Amino acid sequence: MIATLRANWQYVLLALVLAVFSWNLVSGRERVETRVEIPVETVNRPKDLVVSRGLVSRLEVRVRGPRGFIRSLDPSRLAYELDLSALTPGENVVLFKADKLPLSGALEVVDISPSRAILEVEPVAEKTLPVEAVWRGELKHDWKLIETVIEPAEVKVRGPKSLFASMTRVRTAPIILEAEVPETFTVTRGLDLPPGAEAVPAEVRVRLTFAPKTSEIWIKVPVEVPDELSRRVTVEPAEVRLLIEAPDSLITSGQLRGSVKASLLLDRKLETGSFDALYRLELPERTRLVQAKPSRVNVKVIPGNGG
């Protein structure tokens, strides 16, 4: 028998090829079903109308066909083109039809979900609105936001007419801040718009300025006299009361009083007598004088040696 097979090997090989071909033919014609998701792409949108509600982005399609065709189906290359050229203001019912699906004729569409969409269509309106910056994050406990600058401060928003009934401003997408934020922080952000709306420009530039939290506090500071005049000059009162606005951290640390100085302003060629004089203040960084009591002090000058 083996000798017979060897003598007729060509016929054996041909029979094997025919068997494989027949199996593939039968297998390929076996009908099966599958579900695929297909994106919806809109075309021919009217320029003066906008869909405010009801538009779907994807369809779930149940397809039946030969196993070979089903296996070769690539959903990433498929899309349903939804023609919006016939839209009118108000409610529009759109049917999703099987013949609009870009599928091979060997495939049968069993079901489309959803089978239709109810679109709310409105006239397009435009409005210029101010922009509000939105930021999130945990700043250092003793820092605060002192200034927000947005460029441009207003944008032109285009969308459904009903949108503007309650829309008075446009917010930026959230700006996320870290605890160690610099004093001036600049960033470009898009706008947080409701569905169906668009803005020109689509992005704005935001500059946020931060500074330490401050408080006002009364302190007493001695009025300093130049050393070379200290034996001839007396000051009344010897201390002045100052209302200072200063960073909270400087106040709570107890370093404020030691860093504020009041120096008497005197002409070094002094004549004996009594008069009122000004004093100069030296304040630490980020502080300012709110009020001084008194604003002038009384100076008494006694004769110098040999005078």
C-alpha positions in Angstrom: 0.0 0.0 0.0 2.8 2.4 0.8 4.3 1.6 -2.5 1.0 2.5 -4.2 0.8 5.8 -2.3 4.4 6.7 -3.3 3.6 5.9 -6.9 0.5 8.1 -6.9 1.7 10.9 -4.5 0.5 13.6 -6.9 -3.1 12.4 -6.5 -2.8 12.3 -2.8 -1.5 15.9 -2.6 -4.3 17.1 -4.9 -6.9 15.4 -2.7 -5.5 17.0 0.4 -5.5 20.5 -1.2 -9.1 20.0 -2.3 -10.1 18.9 1.2 -8.6 22.0 2.8 -10.2 24.3 0.2 -13.6 22.7 0.7 -13.3 23.2 4.5 -12.3 26.8 4.1 -15.2 27.4 1.7 -17.7 25.9 4.1 -16.2 27.6 7.1 -16.2 31.0 5.3 -19.8 30.7 4.3 -20.9 29.9 7.9 -23.0 32.9 9.0 -22.3 34.5 12.3 -23.2 37.7 14.1 -21.2 40.4 15.9 -21.7 43.9 17.4 -19.5 46.8 16.4 -19.4 50.4 17.6 -19.2 53.0 14.7 -18.6 56.7 15.3 -21.1 59.3 13.9 -19.6 62.1 11.8 -21.8 65.1 11.0 -21.6 66.8 7.6 -23.2 69.8 5.9 -24.0 71.6 9.2 -26.0 74.8 8.6 -24.0 77.9 9.5 -26.9 79.7 11.1 -28.2 76.7 13.2 -26.8 74.6 16.0 -27.8 71.3 17.6 -28.2 72.1 21.3 -29.3 68.6 22.4 -29.8 65.0 21.2 -26.7 64.4 19.0 -25.2 61.0 19.5 -21.5 60.3 18.9 -21.5 56.5 18.4 -23.8 53.8 17.1 -23.9 50.1 18.1 -24.5 48.0 15.0 -25.4 44.3 15.0 -24.1 42.7 11.9 -24.6 39.2 10.4 -22.5 37.6 7.6 -20.0 34.9 6.6 -17.4 34.2 9.2 -14.6 35.3 6.9 -16.2 38.7 6.3 -17.0 39.2 10.0 -13.4 38.4 10.9 -12.1 41.0 8.4 -14.4 43.7 9.7 -12.4 46.7 11.0 -14.6 49.1 13.0 -11.8 51.7 13.2 -12.2 52.3 9.4 -16.0 52.8 9.6 -18.0 55.9 10.2 -21.7 56.9 9.8 -22.0 60.2 8.0 -25.0 62.1 9.3 -26.2 64.8 6.9 -27.5 67.8 8.8 -28.3 70.0 5.7 -32.1 69.5 6.1 -32.3 70.7 9.8 -34.8 73.4 10.8 -35.2 75.2 14.1 -37.0 73.2 16.7 -37.3 69.4 17.1 -35.8 67.2 14.3 -36.1 63.4 14.1 -33.2 61.8 12.4 -33.3 58.1 11.5 -30.1 56.0 11.3 -30.4 53.9 8.1 -28.6 50.6 7.3 -27.9 51.7 3.7 -25.8 54.6 5.0 -23.4 52.3 6.7 -20.2 51.7 4.7 -20.4 47.8 4.9 -19.8 45.1 2.3 -22.9 43.8 0.5 -22.2 40.4 2.0 -23.0 41.7 5.5 -26.5 42.2 6.8 -27.3 44.9 9.3 -29.6 43.3 11.9 -30.0 46.2 14.3 -28.8 49.8 14.9 -28.9 51.2 18.4 -30.1 53.9 18.8 -32.2 53.7 15.7 -33.0 57.4 15.7 -32.1 60.7 17.4 -34.3 63.6 18.3 -32.3 66.8 17.8 -33.1 70.1 19.3 -32.0 72.7 16.8 -31.7 76.5 17.6 -30.6 79.6 15.8 -27.0 80.6 16.4 -26.3 83.7 18.6 -23.2 85.5 19.5 -22.3 87.4 22.7 -19.2 89.0 24.1 -18.6 87.8 27.7 -16.0 88.5 30.4 -13.6 85.7 31.4 -13.2 84.5 34.9 -10.1 82.6 36.0 -10.6 79.4 38.0 -7.8 78.0 40.1 -7.5 75.1 42.5 -4.9 74.0 44.9 -3.6 74.6 48.5 -1.5 77.7 48.9 0.7 78.2 51.9 -1.5 79.2 54.8 -0.1 82.7 55.1 -0.3 83.6 51.4 -3.2 85.0 49.3 -4.2 85.9 45.8 -4.0 89.7 45.3 -4.4 90.2 41.5 -5.7 88.3 38.5 -5.0 89.6 35.0 -6.7 87.9 32.0 -5.7 88.6 28.4 -8.1 89.1 26.6 -10.5 90.0 29.4 -13.5 89.2 27.1 -14.2 86.6 24.4 -16.9 86.3 21.8 -19.0 83.2 22.4 -21.1 81.6 19.7 -23.7 79.0 20.4 -27.5 78.2 20.8 -29.5 81.3 21.5 -31.1 79.9 24.6 -27.6 79.5 26.1 -27.2 83.2 26.7 -30.3 83.5 28.8 -28.4 82.5 31.9 -24.8 82.8 30.7 -23.1 86.0 32.1 -19.4 85.0 32.0 -17.0 82.3 30.8 -14.7 80.4 33.1 -11.3 79.1 32.3 -10.4 75.4 32.6 -9.1 74.9 36.1 -5.6 76.2 36.9 -3.9 73.7 39.3 -1.5 75.4 41.8 1.1 73.8 44.0 1.7 74.9 47.6 5.1 76.5 46.6 3.6 78.8 43.9 5.8 81.7 42.7 4.6 85.3 43.5 3.6 85.7 39.8 2.3 82.7 37.9 1.4 82.9 34.2 -0.3 80.2 32.2 -2.4 79.7 29.0 -5.8 78.0 29.5 -8.7 76.9 27.4 -12.3 77.9 28.3 -14.9 75.8 30.0 -17.8 76.1 27.6 -21.2 74.3 27.6 -22.0 71.8 24.9 -22.6 73.5 21.5 -20.7 76.7 22.3 -17.4 77.9 21.0 -15.3 81.0 21.7 -13.0 83.3 19.9 -10.2 83.1 21.0 -10.4 79.6 22.3 -7.6 80.3 24.9 -6.7 83.1 27.2 -3.5 84.1 29.1 -3.9 84.3 32.9 -1.5 86.0 35.3 -2.0 85.4 39.0 -0.1 87.4 41.6 0.2 86.2 45.2 1.5 87.9 48.3 1.7 87.1 52.0 -1.4 87.6 54.1 -1.1 90.9 56.1 -2.6 92.4 59.3 -2.4 95.8 61.0 -0.7 96.1 64.3 0.2 99.0 66.6 3.8 99.1 67.8 6.0 101.5 69.8 9.4 102.4 68.4 12.0 104.6 70.1 13.1 107.7 68.2 16.9 107.4 67.6 19.2 110.4 67.8 22.5 110.5 66.0 25.3 109.5 68.4 27.2 112.7 67.9 24.2 114.7 69.0 22.9 112.4 71.8 24.5 114.5 74.6 22.8 117.7 73.5 19.4 116.5 72.3 16.4 115.1 74.1 13.2 114.0 72.3 9.7 114.1 73.6 8.0 111.7 73.3 10.9 109.3 73.3 8.8 106.7 71.5 6.3 107.0 68.7 3.2 104.7 68.1 3.0 103.3 64.6 0.2 101.4 62.9 1.9 99.0 60.5 0.5 96.7 57.9 2.8 93.7 57.8 2.9 90.0 56.8 1.3 87.7 59.4 4.5 85.6 59.5 6.5 88.6 60.5 4.1 89.6 63.2 3.7 86.1 64.7 7.4 85.5 64.7 7.9 88.6 66.9 10.5 90.1 64.5 8.5 93.1 63.4 9.3 95.5 66.3 13.0 94.9 66.1 13.0 95.6 62.3 11.3 99.0 62.4 13.5 102.0 63.1 12.6 105.7 63.6 15.5 108.1 63.2 15.4 111.8 64.0 16.0 114.2 61.1 18.2 117.0 62.4 20.5 119.7 61.0 23.9 119.0 62.5 24.4 122.7 63.1 21.9 122.9 65.9 21.0 126.0 67.8 20.0 125.9 71.5 16.3 125.8 72.0 13.1 123.7 71.5 11.4 122.9 68.2 9.3 120.2 66.4 11.1 117.8 64.0 10.3 115.0 61.7 11.6 111.5 61.9 12.4 109.0 59.2 11.1 105.4 59.3 12.9 102.3 58.1 10.4 99.5 57.4 11.1 95.9 56.4 10.1 94.5 53.1 6.4 94.0 52.4 5.3 96.4 55.2 3.8 99.8 55.0 2.9 102.6 57.4 -0.8 103.2 58.0 -0.6 105.8 60.7 2.0 107.5 63.0 1.3 109.1 66.4 2.7 111.7 66.7 3.9 112.6 63.2 6.4 115.0 64.7 8.4 115.0 67.9 9.6 117.9 70.2 13.3 118.4 70.2 15.2 120.2 73.0 18.8 121.2 72.3 21.1 122.3 75.1 24.4 124.2 74.6 27.4 122.2 73.5 30.8 122.2 75.2 32.2 125.7 75.0 28.9 127.2 73.8 
